[in-house]
Amino acid sequence: MSDTHITDVPFASLGLRPEIMQGVEEAGFQYCTPIQAKALPLALAGHDVAGQAQTGTGKTAAFLLATFQRLLEQPAPSERKPSQVRALILAPTRELAIQIHRDALALGKYTGLSFGLAYGGTGYEQQREILAAGVDVLIGTPGRIIDYFKQRVFDLRHAQVVVLDEADRMFDLGFIKDVRYLLRRCPKPEQRLGLLFSATLSYRVTELAYEHMNNPEIVQVEPEQVTAERVREVLYHTANEEKIPLLIGLLRHMDPRRTIVFVNTKRDADRVWAYLEGNGFAAAILSGDVPQKKRQKLLERFQSGELPVLVATDVAARGLHIPDVSHVINYDLPQDAEDYVHRIGRTARAGAEGDAISFACETYVYSLPEIEEYIGHKIPVETPPAEWMVELQPPVKIERRPRRGGPGGGGRGGKGGGRRDGRSGKPGGRRRARGGSGGAPRRES
């Protein structure tokens, strides 16, 4: 956590229980981030909180610490059954759920609480067995949690804390009916602690908060600042046929130690990947049809530095915690202005610095006015040096398979690309109709 991104409010001043503070100190946290400094005192005092904060600002720790404190201060009754979950934490994507679970294990190491994780795509029986044995805190995506709930693996009637993370993303991915279904199976809002966090407190998110929470306190952290202040933005106007040579030349003239290249379609992801590999850059594709196990392995390789470049559709723009991303390149400008913010938010996280480079080509330049209006400023325009327009080596051959698989773990996304929905077992890989979604799947549970 960068020193420039914290307040002068120490965690030690918040009255956290010793077993919680032990985990906080072991994680190396001393002072709160702005969202933690504002939200934690309210939540620890028993108030519901609806917080607005961008990804990477420390909101996960805020709701985890508040959850632990509540559960330790109000122990479960002796007659509680193991199947009765004490806290429910809902996340829109598998990756975010996994990250929350990882943080919970670290911060809650000394609390004596047990944690369960439920998300679609893999590990069905293993996850079910863990939940059936009983957990205090259940973390997961709505689809898989509803699947187990309907099987009566656990019940929510005694949940003391309910957390909804990235609420706006729940709407975007079409999960809001599932979220409401689960919230209505929990105790009444006045009988539990409710915490909601969202990048934007839009009308629909605020309405959700007031419907399912107990007079929530609204907490906002720099809502007027749409993009991270330490992101260096630049825009290059380019013809369609110049994009690949410019991308390769750009990567050759910088240190692409951890770079994400965003594209709008799976087809373009394949093409960009093939040219990167053909021109000496180890890369992989992250899109909605990558199987979960393979996706996790790709992210591990990317985070370790083994893969310097990740080619991604907008499925990777939200909910992924990838530290130290050095560059984000918008090979295609997104057709939804919010997606621009979420993409470049992968870099300059938690007070760090980063670069966001965008190509405005003939196809997608029409999105630029909407993006600039949304972020509230013009993106600086520069002319790339002539030497960046390099002569290309041929792309590698794209391996095409009838079922799952494909280049760099990305798959081709054809008939075999659809994942299975955790609840029905039916193919659930239909693509979203919204313009700039970059082929992101509608359901990520």
KEGUSE-628128 format. One record per residue: residue in one letter; x, y, z of N, C-alpha, C in turn. Coordinates in steps of 0.05 Angstrom, whole numbers, plus 5000, padded with zeros to 4 digits. Layout:
BEGIN
AXYZXYZXYZ ...
END
This chain:
BEGIN
M501749765000500050005000501850255000 S501550424980503250654977502850855000 D504950985008504751185029503151425020 T502951464994501451694984498451634983 H497651394989494851314986493551255013 I494851335035493751275061493251525077 T491651495098491051725115492751715140 D492251885159493751885184492151735205 V490151585197488451435216489651155219 P490851085242491950815245489850605251 F490250365242488350155248488150105278 A490350155292490450115321488550295336 S487550505323485750695337482850625333 L482250415318479450355311478050175331 G479550065350478249885370477849605359 L479449525340479149245329480149055351 R478948825351479748615371482648525366 P483948435387486748365384487348155363 E485547955361486047745341485747845313 I484148055309483948185283486448355278 M487248505297489548675294492148515289 Q492248275299494548105294494748045264 G492547985251492547935223493148185207 V492048415216492548675202495548735203 E496748715227499548775229501348585214 E500548325213502148135198502048195168 A499748305159499448375131501048635124 G502048765144503749005140502149265139 F499649255148497949495147498149655173 Q498649915172498850075195496750305195 Y496450425171494550655169492450595148 C490050705152487750655134488050805108 T486850695087486350845063483951025068 P483351215050481051385054478351235058 I477851035041475250895044475150735070 Q477450635079477550495105477050685128 A478350925126478151115148475251225150 K473751225128471051325129469051105136 A469450875124467350655127467650495152 L470150445161470550265183469350365210 P469750615217468550705242465450675243 L464250725220461350705219460450405221 A461750235206461049955206461649825233 L463849905246464549795272462549885293 A461350115289459350215307456550095302 G456449915282453949785277452149905255 H453150105241451550235220452050095193 D449850065178450149975150451650185134 V453250095115454850285099454450225069 A453950425053454050405024456350585015 G458450465005460850614999461450624970 Q462450854961463350894933466350914934 A467650724920470550724918471450564895 Q473450644881474550494859475950244868 T476250054850477749814856480649884863 G481749744883484549794890484950004912 T482750094925482850304945482750194973 G482649924977482549805003479849735014 K477749744997475049685006474749395015 T476249215003476048935012476748905041 A478949015049479849005077477749145095 A476549355085474549505101472249315108 F471049185089468749025096469548755109 L471848655104472748415118473148465148 L474548685154475148745182472548805198 A470748945185468149005198466548745202 T466748565183465348305185466548135208 F469148125210470447975231469648085259 Q469748355261469148475287466248405295 R464448425277461648365283461348075293 L462547885279462247605286463547535312 L465747675318467147615344465747755367 E464647985363463248125384460548005390 Q459347885370456747755374456947465367 P458047295385458447015380455846875372 A456146665356453746505348452646365372 P450046325374448946175396449845885396 S449945765419450945495422449345295406 E446845355400445145165385445445195355 R447245385346447545425317448545165304 K447345105281448144875266450444955247 P452344765241454544835223453644935196 S451344855187450344935160449345225160 Q449145355183448045625184450345825181 V450445945157452546135151452146395168 R454346505178454246745194454646995179 A456046975156456547215139456547135110 L455347295093455247245064456447475050 I458447415033459847615017459547544988 L458147724973457547674945459347844927 A460547714907462247854887461247784859 P461647964840460647914813462247724796 T464847694802466547514785468047314802 R468847104789470346884802472946994814 E474347154797476947254805476747434830 L474647604831474347774854473647604879 A471947404876471247224898473747084909 I475446984891477846854899479747044914 Q479947294904481647484917480647554945 I477947594948476847654974477347424993 H477047174984477546945001480446935009 R482246994991485147004998485747215019 D484547455016484947665036483747595062 A481447455062480047375086481847175102 L483046995088484846795101487146935115 A488247145101490547285112489747455136 L487747625132486947815153485547675176 G484147455170482647315191484047075202 K486647065198488246825205488046755235 Y487746955252487746895281484946925294 T482946955277480246995288478846735296 G479746515285478346265290475946215273 L475446405254473146385236473846205213 S471946065202472345895179471146025154 F472445985131471646115106471045915084 G468945965070468245795047468145955022 L468745834999468845974973467145814953 A465445954939463645834919463546004894 Y464445884872464346024846464145814824 G463045894801462645704779465145644763 G464945444747467045374728468845144736 T469045084762470844874771470244804800 G471244574808471244504837468544464849 Y466544364834463844354844463544184869 E464543934868464243754891465943844914 Q468343934908470144024930469044254945 Q467944454930466744684944464244604960 R462744414948460344324962460944184988 E463044024989463843875013464744075035 I466144275027467144475047464744615060 L462844705043460544845053458744665070 A458544415061456844225076457944175104 A460644185107461844145133461344385151 G460644605140460044845156462145055155 V461445305148463245535148461945765162 D463545945173462546195185461946405163 V463946435145463746645125463746515097 L461646565082461346455055461846685035 I463746635017464546834997464146704970 G462946854951462546734925460946894906 T460446774883458746894862455946804864 P453946964855451146894860450246634849 G450946564824449946324812450546064827 R453146034833453945784847452845774876 I452646004889451546014916448645934916 I447146034896444245964895443945664889 D445745554873445745264867445845104893 Y447845164909448245024935445945084954 F445045334954442845404972440345244966 K439645204941437245054934437544764940 Q440044674942440544394951440544364981 R440144594995440144605024442844515036 V444944585022447644535033448044725057 F446944955057447145145079444545315079 D444145465100441945655100442845925110 L441346135103442146405108440446545129 R438846395143436846515162438146645186 H440746585191442046695214444546855207 A444546955182446847115173446947375188 Q449147435201449447675217450647915200 V451947845178453148045161452647965132 V451848165115451548125087453148335072 V454948255054456548445039456048415010 L455748634996455448634967457648804955 D459548674942461848814931461348864901 E462249094892461949184864459149144854 A457349284868454449264862453749344834 D455149554824454549644797455249424777 R457349274782458049054764455948834765 M454648794787452548594789450248664769 F449648914767447649004748448648954719 D451149034714452249004687452248714677 L452748534695452948254687450248104689 G448148244696445548124697445047954722 F446448004744446147834768444147944788 I442948174783441548304804439148154814 K437847994797435647824806436647614826 D438947504819440147304837440947424864 V442047674863442747814888440247854905 R438147954893435748004908434547744920 Y434747524904433847264914435247194940 L437947224940439447154964438947344987 L438847604982438347795003435647745017 R433747655002431047605014431047355030 R433047185028433246945044434846995070 C435947235073437447305097435647435117 P436447475142434847615161434147895151 K432148025163431348295156433748485160 P433848705144436048885145436748985173 E434649035190435249135217436348925235 Q436348675227437348455243440248375235 R441448505217444148435207445648685200 L448248665196449948885186450048855156 G449449075142449549075113451749265103 L453449165085455549325073455449295043 L455449515029455349515000457549704989 F458949614969461049774957460649774927 S461250004914460850024885462550244875 A463450214850465050424838463450674833 T460850634828459050864825456550814841 L455551014854453051004869450851114851 S450250964830448251054811445451024824 Y443451114810440751104821439950814827 R440550624809439750354813441250224836 V443750294840445250184863444250304889 T443750564889442650694913439950584920 E438250534900435650414905435950134918 L437749984908438349714919439149734948 A440849934954441849964981439550035000 Y437850214993435750295011433550085013 E433349914993431349694994432249475013 H434749405012435749165026437649235049 M437849485057439649555079438149725100 N439249755123437949895145439050185147 N437750365133438550645132441550675129 P442650585107445550585104446850865104 E449150885116450751135115452151135088 I451951355073453251375047456151485051 V458051335041460851415043461951435015 Q463151655009464251694982467151794984 V468851674968471651744967472351864940 E472752134940473352274915471652194892 P468952214895467252124873467552294848 E468552534851468852704827471252624810 Q473052474822475452394807474952114795 V474352114769473451864756475851684751 T478051794741480351634735482451674757 A484151464761486251484782488151704775 E488951864795490552094790493452034780 R494351794786497151734779497351574753 V495151554738495251434711496151644691 R498251584676499151764654497751674629 E495851834619494251764596495451884570 V495351734548496151844522494551704501 L494051854479492351754457493851784431 Y493851564416495051574389492851524368 H492551714349490751674327492151504306 T490851284297492051104279490050974260 A490950904236489350764218489050474227 N487050334218486550064227489049884221 E490149914197492349734189494949804203 E495050034217497450114231497550014260 K495349904269495149854298497049634307 I497249414292499049194299501949284298 P502949414276505649514276506249704299 L504349884305504750074326504949934353 L503249734358503249584383505949444387 I506949314366509449174368511749364373 G511749584358513849784361513749914388 L511449974398511050084425512249904446 L511549644445512549454464515549424463 R516749454439519649424437521049664449 H519749894451521050134461520350194490 M519150004503518550044532519149784546 D518749774572519149534587516449414593 P515449224577512749124581512748894601 R513748954625514148734645511448634654 R509348794654506748704662504648874648 T503948814624502348974607499748834600 I497448974601494948864592494049014567 V493548864546492548984521489648914518 F487949124519485049074517484049094488 V482348904481481048904455478048874459 N476548924438473648924441472348654434 T473748484418472648234410474548004413 K473547764416475147534418476847484392 R475647554370477047524344479547694343 D479347944352481648124353483648024374 A482747904396484547804416486347584404 D485147404388486647194375488747314356 R487847514340489747634321492047774334 V491447934355493548074369495447874382 W494347674395496047464407497947344387 A496847274363498447134343500847314334 Y500347564330502547744322504547794345 L503547814369505447844392507347604394 E506247364392507847124394509747104370 G508747184346510447174322512647374322 N512447574339514447794340515947804366 G516047574380517847544403516747624430 F514147654433512947724459511247494469 A512047384492510447174504507847304514 A505647184507503047304514500947084518 A498747154529496446974533493947134530 I491746994526489147114522487447064547 L486147264557484147244579481547344569 S479647154564477047234555474947064569 G472447104563470346974578470146674574 D471346564553471046284548473446124557 V475246244571477546094582476645934606 P477045674607476245514631477545624656 Q476145594679477045724703479845644712 K480445384711483045294720485245414703 K484845424677486745534658487045834663 R484845964669484846254674486546314698 Q486246154719487846204743490846164738 K491445954723494245904716495446134700 L493846244681494746474665495346714683 L493546764701493846994719496346964737 E496746714746499146664762501746714746 R501746624721504046664704504546954698 F502347104694502447384689503547534713 Q502447474736503247604761506147544768 S507047304761509847234768511847354748 G510847464726512647574706513447384684 E512547134685513146944665511847024638 L509447134640508047244616507947544619 P509447694603509547984606507048124595 V505647994576503348124563500947944565 L498648064572496047934573494248074554 V493047934535491148044517488347974528 A486748184533484248134548481848284535 T479648154537477048284532476148394559 D473848524559473048674583472248504607 V472348234603471948064626474048104647 A476448214638478648264657478748544668 A476948714659477048994667476149044695 R474448874706473448904733473848654749 G474348704775474348484794476948324796 L478948394780481548264782483448424799 H484648294818486748424834489448334823 I490648494806493248434794495148664802 P496848624822498548834831500748904810 D501549154811503949244795503649224765 V501249254755500949274725502249534716 S504149514698505649754690504349904668 H503049764649501849904626499149774619 V497249944613494749854600494649974573 I494249804552494049904525491249844514 N489750054508487150024495487649994465 Y488149754456488549694427485949784413 D483649734424481149834415479950014437 L479050254429477650414448474950274455 P474250264481471750134488469450304478 Q467150174472464850314463463050404486 D463750334511462450424534464450584551 A463750834557465651014571466550894598 E464650764613465450654639467550444636 D467550294614469550084610472350204607 Y472550444597475150574595476350614623 V474650714641475550764669476350494682 H474750294678475350034691477949914679 R478349944653480749844641483249974652 I483350244650485750374659486150364689 G483950284703484250254732485750004740 R486549834720488249604726491049684733 T491849924725494450034732494150254752 A496350344764496350564784494450504807 R494550254816492750174839494050234865 A492450304884493350354912495550554913 G495250774897497150994899499650954881 A499950734868502250694850501850854824 E503850844807503750984781503450784759 G502450874736502150704713501550864688 D501650724665501150854639498750724626 A497050894614494750804599494950924571 I495350744551495850824524493450734507 S492350914491489950844476490450894446 F489350714429489450744401486650834392 A486451064378483951154367483951094337 C482850874329482950784301480350864287 E480250804261477950884245475350754255 T475550514266473150374274471950474301 Y473750534320472850594347473250884356 V474351054339474751334347472251474354 Y469951384345467451504350466651484380 S467951304394467451284423468851494439 L470751634427472551814442471052054455 P469152184441467752414454466252324479 E464952094478463452004501465351934524 I467651814518469551744539470551994552 E471352194536472452444548470352594563 E467852584555465752724570465452584597 Y465552314597465152164622467352204641 I469852214632472152244651472652534658 G471452714643471653004650474153144640 H475653024622477953154611478753034584 K480253184569481353084543483652894548 I483852684534486152504536488352624519 P490752674531492952794516493552634490 V493852774468494452654442497352694435 E498652484427501352494418501652354391 T503852414377504452284352506652084357 P506151824351508251624357510651674338 P513151634348515451654331515351464307 A516451554285516351394260517551114264 E519651104281521050844284519350634299 W517050724311515350534324513650374304 M513450474279511950324259513750114247 V513949884260515949694253514949504231 E516849364218516249154199515648904215 L513448784209512548554225513548284215 Q514048104234514447824227511647704225 P511447484210508747354207507647264234 P505047264237503847174262504046864264 V504046764288504046474291501246374283 K501246124277498745994268496845964292 I494446044289492446024311491345734310 E491645604333490645334335487645344339 R486145214322483245214323482244934331 R480644934352479644674362476644684363 P475344454358472444464358471244514386 R472744444407471644494434473344704448 R473844664474475244874489478244864483 G479545094489482445114485483045334466 G485645364458486345564439488845704446 P489545914432492146044436492446164463 G494746104475495346224501493246164522 G491745944518489645884538487146034533 G486946184510484746354506482346224493 G482746004479480545874466479646034442 R477945914425476946054402474246174406 G472846084426470246214433468046144414 G468345924399466245834381464145674396 K463245454384461145304397462145174423 G464745124424465744994449466545194470 G466245454464467245654483465545714506 G463045634506461245714527461845564553 R461745714575462045584601459345474609 R459445314631456945214642456045374666 D453545444666452545594689452245404713 G453145504736453245344760450645224769 R448445354762445845264772444445064754 S444545104728443044944711444644724697 G447344764695448944574680448644604650 K447244814641446844854612448845064602 P449445044576451445244566450445524573 G452345684583451645954592453546164581 G454746124557456746304547455846504527 R453246584528452246774509453547044514 R454147194492455447454495453447674500 R454447874513452748104519452248264495 A449948394494449248564471450248844474 R451048924498451849204502454349264486 G454449494474456349554453459249504461 G460249624483463049614488463949394507 S462449184509463148984529465448814521 G466348834496468748684487468348394489 G465948294484465548004484465447884512 A465148054533465047944560462447794563 P462547564577460147404580458147544598 R455547484594453547604610453647504639 R454247244642454347134668457147044675 E458047124699460747054707460746884732 S458546754739458446604763459346324760 
END
